[in-house]
């Protein structure tokens, strides 16, 4: 495993890449970035920096999130939510074939190990309200504003 840290307008992020070069984790750190980008992590860190600079809307990275089969199905569906848009937990459940799964979709979304790249911040409550985000609702609000063109911070 290789790790790379990146300073962002939302605080430091750590990118973890497996031995095959696939991203297995993107998480917010409590402090400042400590590790510089290594070879495998450099591409992911660069694409995340481009995203925060408003220069990238779609990531081109190999992903290998660890999770159950259901969680991976949810994350695949979440990854299909276009930049600048949102979908509800219920919509994701319907796309998976069972509208009764919205709570399970929420739990799987909360376990997403690859923040931002698998855009769990784009999943909202049924009436469009912002609900839980592992990185904090203030980050979710910032990310959605950033994607809608209403937020841009230089860093």
C-alpha positions in Angstrom: 0.0 0.0 0.0 1.1 3.5 -0.8 -0.3 6.7 0.7 -0.3 10.3 -0.4 -1.6 13.3 1.5 -3.1 16.3 -0.1 -4.1 19.7 1.3 -7.5 20.8 0.2 -9.9 23.6 1.0 -11.7 21.1 3.3 -8.5 20.0 5.2 -6.0 17.3 4.4 -7.0 14.2 2.5 -5.1 10.9 2.5 -5.2 8.8 -0.6 -4.3 5.1 -0.2 -3.4 3.0 -3.3 -2.9 -0.8 -3.4 0.0 -2.7 -5.0 -1.9 -2.7 -8.3 -2.2 1.1 -8.4 -6.0 1.1 -7.6 -7.3 3.6 -5.1 -8.6 1.8 -2.0 -9.2 4.8 0.2 -9.7 8.6 0.3 -10.3 10.0 3.7 -10.2 13.3 5.6 -7.4 13.7 8.1 -7.8 15.5 11.4 -4.6 17.4 10.9 -2.4 18.6 8.1 -1.0 16.6 5.2 2.1 14.8 6.3 3.0 12.4 3.4 3.9 13.6 0.0 2.6 11.9 -3.1 4.4 8.7 -4.0 4.4 7.3 -7.5 1.2 5.3 -7.2 -0.6 7.9 -5.1 0.5 10.9 -7.3 -2.1 10.4 -10.0 -5.0 10.2 -7.6 -3.6 13.2 -5.6 -3.2 15.2 -8.8 -6.8 14.4 -10.0 -8.2 15.4 -6.6 -6.2 18.7 -6.7 -7.6 19.3 -10.2 -11.1 18.6 -8.8 -10.7 21.1 -6.0 -9.3 23.7 -8.5 -12.4 23.4 -10.6 -10.5 21.7 -13.5 -11.9 18.2 -13.2 -15.4 16.9 -13.0 -14.8 13.2 -13.7 -12.1 11.0 -12.2 -10.1 8.5 -14.2 -8.7 6.2 -11.6 -8.8 2.5 -10.9 -10.8 1.9 -7.8 -10.8 -1.1 -5.4 -13.0 -0.3 -2.4 -13.3 -3.0 0.2 -16.9 -3.8 1.1 -19.7 -6.3 0.9 -21.3 -7.2 -2.4 -24.2 -5.0 -1.6 -22.0 -2.1 -0.6 -20.0 -2.3 -3.8 -23.3 -2.3 -5.8 -24.4 0.9 -3.9 -21.0 2.6 -4.5 -21.2 1.7 -8.2 -24.6 3.3 -8.4 -23.4 6.3 -6.5 -20.5 6.7 -8.8 -23.0 7.1 -11.7 -24.5 10.3 -10.2 -23.2 13.0 -12.5 -21.1 15.9 -11.3 -23.2 18.8 -10.1 -26.3 16.7 -9.5 -27.7 14.7 -6.6 -29.8 11.6 -6.0 -31.8 10.5 -3.0 -31.2 7.3 -1.0 -34.6 6.2 -2.3 -33.6 6.8 -5.9 -30.5 4.7 -5.4 -32.5 1.9 -3.8 -35.0 1.9 -6.8 -32.1 1.7 -9.2 -30.9 -1.3 -7.3 -34.3 -2.9 -7.7 -35.9 -2.5 -4.3 -37.3 0.8 -3.0 -37.4 -0.6 0.5 -33.6 -0.6 0.6 -33.2 3.2 1.2 -32.0 2.8 4.8 -29.5 0.0 3.7 -28.3 2.3 0.9 -27.7 5.0 3.6 -25.6 2.6 5.7 -23.6 1.5 2.7 -23.1 5.1 1.6 -21.8 5.9 5.1 -19.2 3.1 4.8 -17.8 4.4 1.4 -14.0 4.2 1.8 -13.2 6.5 -1.2 -14.7 9.9 -0.4 -15.2 12.4 -3.3 -14.1 10.0 -6.0 -17.1 7.8 -5.2 -19.3 10.8 -4.6 -21.3 9.9 -1.6 -21.7 13.6 -0.9 -24.1 13.7 -3.9 -26.6 11.5 -2.0 -29.3 13.5 -0.2 -32.6 12.8 1.6 -35.9 12.3 -0.2 -36.9 15.9 -0.1 -33.4 17.1 -1.1 -32.3 17.8 2.5 -28.6 17.3 3.4 -28.3 14.2 5.6 -25.2 12.5 7.1 -21.8 12.7 5.6 -18.8 11.0 7.3 -16.6 14.1 6.6 -19.2 16.4 8.2 -22.2 18.1 6.8 -20.2 21.4 6.3 -17.9 19.5 3.9 -20.9 17.9 2.1 -22.4 21.4 1.7 -19.1 22.8 0.4 -18.7 19.9 -2.1 -22.2 20.4 -3.5 -21.7 24.1 -3.8 -18.3 23.6 -5.4 -19.9 21.3 -8.0 -22.7 23.7 -8.7 -20.2 26.5 -9.4 -21.2 28.4 -6.3 -18.0 27.7 -4.3 -14.4 27.9 -5.2 -11.5 28.4 -2.8 -7.9 28.7 -3.8 -5.5 26.7 -1.7 
